[in-house]
Amino acid sequence: MVSTRIQNSWWHQWTSIRPPLHVHLAFTFTRMSFGLYNAPSTFKRCMISIFSDLLEDCMEVFMDDFTIYAESFKACLDKQSRVLRRCIKSNLVLKIEKYHFMVTKRIVLGHLVSTRGIKVDKAKVDVISSLSNPASMREVQSFLGHAGFYRRFIKDFSKIALPLSKLLQKDVNFVFDQPYVDAFQELKKRFTSAPILQAPN
């Protein structure tokens, strides 16, 4: 599989706000600003309406990232051409420095995606495996948050993480003794040997 990643730029300035709604904002914006509650969903709807006929065929859209995929290099070029023509027709602004053309593997939302399947990003695993034992509840929360992102790669994640989760309960004194150390080290070990997930046939 060959894919291309394109990032749309300045989407908040591209989405206009209907004139009667200007008066309901603290400032009178004419374009979508950052931080508005409905901005991401509004932009997602715009992208779906622009690329609706291409979404099932050759591309995926996640916020301002487009992924164009095909089985061969030539097919990917053809589909990429269709998407780029649609971007020009719709006046979308694209960031050339964020393009990744014709790659067979790449990082997508913290995962390494390739023709073999999906696996954890090695850079993230290196960070997790180099962590020392947590010294506070906040560090345990941070570790469990990062580890939880990749929980589908670790068999019995919730069972292994249970002691660490219990440590975060209300009215529990923070003493990071052996059961917690064992759970922490076991999760770190499982990250370094996480399997590659494949789509079913």
C-alpha positions in Angstrom: 0.0 0.0 0.0 1.3 3.5 -0.9 0.0 6.6 0.9 0.4 10.3 0.8 -0.3 12.6 3.8 -1.3 16.3 3.2 -2.0 18.8 5.9 -4.5 21.6 5.4 -3.4 25.0 6.7 -5.2 27.9 8.4 -8.5 26.0 8.5 -9.8 28.4 11.2 -9.4 31.3 8.7 -11.0 29.4 5.9 -14.3 28.7 7.7 -16.6 31.7 7.7 -19.1 32.6 10.4 -22.6 33.6 9.2 -23.2 37.4 9.8 -26.1 37.1 12.2 -23.9 35.0 14.5 -21.1 37.6 14.8 -22.9 39.5 17.5 -22.9 36.4 19.9 -19.2 36.3 20.1 -16.9 38.4 22.4 -15.3 39.8 19.3 -16.8 40.2 15.8 -15.0 37.5 13.9 -15.7 36.9 10.3 -13.6 33.7 10.1 -13.5 30.8 12.5 -11.0 31.5 15.4 -9.1 29.0 17.5 -10.8 27.9 20.7 -14.4 28.1 19.7 -16.3 25.1 20.9 -17.8 24.0 17.6 -14.8 24.9 15.4 -13.4 21.3 15.0 -16.7 19.7 14.2 -17.6 22.5 11.8 -14.3 22.1 10.0 -14.7 18.3 9.9 -18.2 18.8 8.3 -16.6 21.1 5.7 -13.9 18.6 4.8 -16.5 15.8 4.5 -18.7 17.9 2.2 -15.7 18.8 0.0 -14.3 15.3 -0.2 -17.5 13.2 0.3 -17.2 11.2 -3.0 -13.5 10.5 -2.4 -13.7 9.4 1.2 -14.9 5.9 0.5 -12.7 5.5 -2.6 -9.2 6.8 -1.8 -8.8 9.0 1.2 -9.3 9.5 4.9 -9.6 12.9 6.6 -8.8 13.5 10.3 -9.3 17.2 11.1 -6.7 18.9 8.8 -4.8 15.8 7.8 -5.6 14.0 4.6 -4.3 10.5 3.8 -4.6 9.4 0.2 -4.0 5.6 -0.2 -3.8 3.2 -3.1 -2.5 -0.3 -3.8 0.2 0.9 -6.3 2.4 3.9 -7.0 0.5 4.8 -10.2 -2.9 4.5 -8.6 -1.7 6.7 -5.7 -0.5 9.4 -8.2 -3.9 9.3 -9.9 -5.9 9.6 -6.7 -3.5 12.3 -5.4 -4.1 14.3 -8.5 -7.9 14.1 -7.9 -7.6 15.2 -4.3 -5.3 18.1 -5.1 -7.6 19.3 -7.9 -10.4 19.3 -5.4 -8.3 21.3 -3.0 -7.6 23.9 -5.7 -11.3 24.0 -6.7 -12.2 24.5 -3.0 -9.5 27.1 -2.3 -7.9 25.0 0.4 -4.4 26.2 1.6 -2.0 23.3 2.0 1.4 23.2 3.8 4.0 21.8 1.5 6.5 21.2 4.3 4.0 18.8 6.0 3.5 16.6 2.9 4.7 13.0 3.0 4.5 11.7 -0.6 4.3 8.1 -1.6 5.3 6.4 1.6 4.8 2.7 2.5 5.0 3.4 6.2 4.5 6.4 8.4 3.5 7.7 11.8 -0.3 8.4 12.1 -1.7 9.7 15.4 1.1 8.1 17.4 1.1 4.7 15.6 3.4 3.4 12.9 1.2 2.3 10.0 2.6 0.1 7.3 1.6 -2.7 4.9 2.4 -5.1 7.7 -0.1 -3.5 10.1 -0.2 -1.0 13.0 2.4 -0.9 15.8 3.5 1.5 18.5 5.7 4.4 17.6 9.3 3.5 18.6 10.0 7.0 19.8 7.1 6.8 22.3 8.2 3.4 23.5 11.8 4.7 24.1 10.4 7.5 26.2 8.2 5.1 28.2 10.9 2.5 28.7 13.4 5.0 29.9 11.1 6.3 32.7 12.2 5.7 36.3 9.8 4.6 39.0 7.1 7.3 39.7 7.7 9.5 42.7 4.2 11.0 43.0 0.6 10.3 42.2 0.9 12.8 39.4 3.7 10.8 37.7 1.6 7.6 38.1 -1.4 9.4 36.4 0.9 10.6 33.6 2.4 7.2 33.0 -1.1 5.5 33.0 -2.3 8.1 30.6 0.5 7.6 28.1 0.4 3.8 28.6 -3.4 3.7 28.2 -3.1 5.3 24.7 -1.4 2.0 23.6 -3.5 -0.4 25.7 -4.8 -2.3 22.7 -1.2 -3.5 22.0 -0.8 -5.0 25.5 -2.7 -8.2 26.4 -4.3 -7.9 29.9 -3.4 -4.2 30.2 -6.1 -3.5 32.8 -5.1 -6.4 34.9 -1.4 -5.4 34.9 -2.2 -1.7 35.5 -4.7 -2.5 38.3 -2.3 -2.0 41.2 -1.2 1.4 39.8 -4.9 2.4 39.3 -5.6 1.4 42.9 -2.8 3.7 44.0 -4.7 6.6 42.6 -7.8 6.0 44.6 -8.9 8.6 47.1 -7.6 8.2 50.7 -4.7 5.9 49.6 -1.3 6.9 50.8 1.3 7.1 48.1 3.9 4.5 48.9 5.4 3.0 45.7 6.5 -0.4 47.1 7.1 -3.7 45.4 3.6 -4.6 43.9 3.5 -1.2 42.2 7.1 -1.5 41.0 6.3 -4.9 39.5 3.2 -3.6 37.7 5.2 -0.6 36.4 8.1 -2.6 35.2 5.8 -5.2 33.6 4.0 -2.6 31.6 7.3 -1.1 30.4 8.5 -4.6 29.4 5.3 -5.2 27.4 5.7 -2.0 25.5 9.1 -2.9 24.2 7.7 -6.2 22.9 4.2 -5.0 21.7 2.9 -6.9 18.7 1.9 -5.6 15.3 -1.9 -5.4 14.9 -3.3 -6.4 11.5 -6.7 -5.9 10.0 -8.7 -9.1 9.6 -8.9 -10.6 6.1 
